[in-house]
Amino acid sequence: AQKVTQAQTEISVVEKEDVTLDCVYETRDTTYYLFWYKQPPSGELVFLIRRNSFDEQNEISGRYSWNFQKSTSSFNFTITASQVVDSAVYFCALSPLDTGRRALTFGSGTRLQVQP
Amino acid sequence: NAGVTQTPKFQVLKTGQSMTLQCAQDMNHEYMSWYRQDPGMGLRLIHYSVGAGITDQGEVPNGYNVSRSTTEDFPLRLLSAAPSQTSVYFCASRQAGTPQGYTFGSGTRLTVV
């Protein structure tokens, strides 16, 4: 069984603050993918990143960075210098590499409010 | 535009009615899946498919049927709608062997009264 936990239900920050969204996962698979998605108020789901379980390098994309630590089963997401447009619900998700079981298990999401 | 197309965008059903939510993708993706989104619960997997003719159950399959007769289409059928099936439904697809994540449709908001 797989499980993704996003313990932070809602976070509120002031613009230009840095914010980290936590994600902890459980899986019996030795190889898997981890994802982050953004859901803005308009409702669509926007893909942000995919990470393979065998690649523990941290990744930076502009103001976004991701810290993957297999030893603690965590895949945290940091937004640097937050902006009002970052206000959204963010979902962490997990998928096996097994081609017969390719679907996503989502966390419950973290709602981020960035105040001007 | 290429992508995942879901129809309808909104639907109101009476308890006991049946209907089919349509999902089509034109990207030749192998993997397709259906999720429902309820407040505070994230997205939960209903059914998924790893290719034409292959489907499997997800976390919450009861009350729903799927089929995958073509690569492009993955319809979700509600057999006898219940108020508990009031939700927002998302269809997603992904191509094997690419670094991209799943592409999601814009969702169908279903209300069962």
Boltz contact constraints between the chains, C-beta under 6 A:
constraints:
  - contact:
      token1: [A, 35]
      token2: [B, 101]
      max_distance: 6.0
  - contact:
      token1: [A, 43]
      token2: [B, 107]
      max_distance: 6.0
  - contact:
      token1: [A, 44]
      token2: [B, 106]
      max_distance: 6.0
  - contact:
      token1: [A, 45]
      token2: [B, 104]
      max_distance: 6.0
  - contact:
      token1: [A, 47]
      token2: [B, 101]
      max_distance: 6.0
  - contact:
      token1: [A, 50]
      token2: [B, 101]
      max_distance: 6.0
  - contact:
      token1: [A, 102]
      token2: [B, 31]
      max_distance: 6.0
  - contact:
      token1: [A, 102]
      token2: [B, 50]
      max_distance: 6.0
  - contact:
      token1: [A, 103]
      token2: [B, 33]
      max_distance: 6.0
  - contact:
      token1: [A, 103]
      token2: [B, 45]
      max_distance: 6.0
  - contact:
      token1: [A, 103]
      token2: [B, 48]
      max_distance: 6.0
  - contact:
      token1: [A, 106]
      token2: [B, 42]
      max_distance: 6.0
  - contact:
      token1: [A, 106]
      token2: [B, 43]
      max_distance: 6.0
  - contact:
      token1: [A, 107]
      token2: [B, 42]
      max_distance: 6.0
  - contact:
      token1: [A, 108]
      token2: [B, 41]
      max_distance: 6.0
  - contact:
      token1: [A, 108]
      token2: [B, 42]
      max_distance: 6.0
  - contact:
      token1: [A, 109]
      token2: [B, 42]
      max_distance: 6.0
